[in-house]
Amino acid sequence: MIAISLLTAALTVLGYHKMYAQKIKVLDLKGYLRTQKALLVAGEINEDRWKASLDKLEEVLNREASDPNHVILLKEVVLKNGDEIRVE
């Protein structure tokens, strides 16, 4: 009886964590925009490529936001324990 109760409790906690618990995703938006601006000013990318990189950022954010259990916060707000969103 105790083993069944422990197994049920463990499966309940695991299921809650996988399906319902909020997961924090972190985006360093300021750093990304600073890097893109520096590349644009240095002439390493042109304006079309800069716009394409912003479109890519929007695409990544939309993909991450499609999961209802993900909360996206700026990196400046989160102190630790957030999964960082990488934009390549």
C-alpha positions in Angstrom: 0.0 0.0 0.0 2.8 2.4 0.9 4.7 1.6 -2.4 1.6 2.3 -4.5 1.0 5.6 -2.6 4.6 6.7 -3.1 4.5 5.7 -6.8 1.3 7.7 -7.3 2.6 10.7 -5.6 5.9 10.6 -7.6 3.9 10.3 -10.9 1.6 13.1 -9.9 4.5 15.5 -9.2 6.3 14.4 -12.4 3.2 14.9 -14.5 2.5 18.3 -13.0 6.1 19.4 -13.6 6.0 18.3 -17.3 2.5 19.5 -18.2 1.4 22.4 -15.9 4.3 24.0 -14.1 5.5 27.4 -15.4 9.0 27.3 -16.9 11.1 30.5 -17.1 12.8 31.4 -20.3 15.3 34.2 -20.4 16.2 36.5 -23.3 19.1 38.9 -23.4 17.3 41.4 -25.7 19.5 44.3 -24.8 22.7 42.4 -25.5 21.3 41.0 -28.8 20.3 44.4 -30.1 23.6 45.9 -29.0 25.5 43.3 -30.9 23.4 43.7 -34.0 23.8 47.5 -33.9 27.5 47.2 -33.5 27.7 44.9 -36.6 25.5 47.3 -38.5 27.7 50.3 -37.6 30.9 48.4 -38.4 29.6 47.5 -41.8 29.7 43.8 -41.3 26.0 43.5 -42.1 23.8 45.6 -44.2 20.3 46.9 -43.4 18.5 44.0 -45.1 20.5 41.4 -43.1 19.8 43.4 -39.9 16.0 43.3 -40.7 16.3 39.6 -41.3 18.0 39.1 -37.9 15.1 41.0 -36.3 12.7 38.7 -38.1 14.6 35.7 -36.9 14.4 37.1 -33.3 10.6 37.4 -33.7 10.3 33.9 -35.1 12.3 32.5 -32.1 10.2 34.4 -29.6 7.0 33.3 -31.3 8.1 29.6 -31.2 9.1 29.9 -27.5 5.8 31.7 -26.6 3.7 29.0 -28.4 4.1 26.7 -25.3 1.6 28.0 -22.7 3.8 26.9 -19.8 6.7 29.1 -20.8 7.2 32.6 -19.4 9.7 34.8 -21.2 11.5 37.4 -19.2 14.3 39.8 -20.0 17.7 38.7 -18.7 18.0 41.9 -16.6 15.0 40.8 -14.5 16.0 37.2 -13.8 18.7 36.6 -11.2 19.3 32.9 -11.8 17.6 29.6 -12.8 16.2 30.6 -16.1 16.8 28.8 -19.4 18.4 31.2 -21.8 16.9 31.6 -25.3 19.7 31.6 -27.9 19.1 33.5 -31.1 21.6 32.5 -33.8 
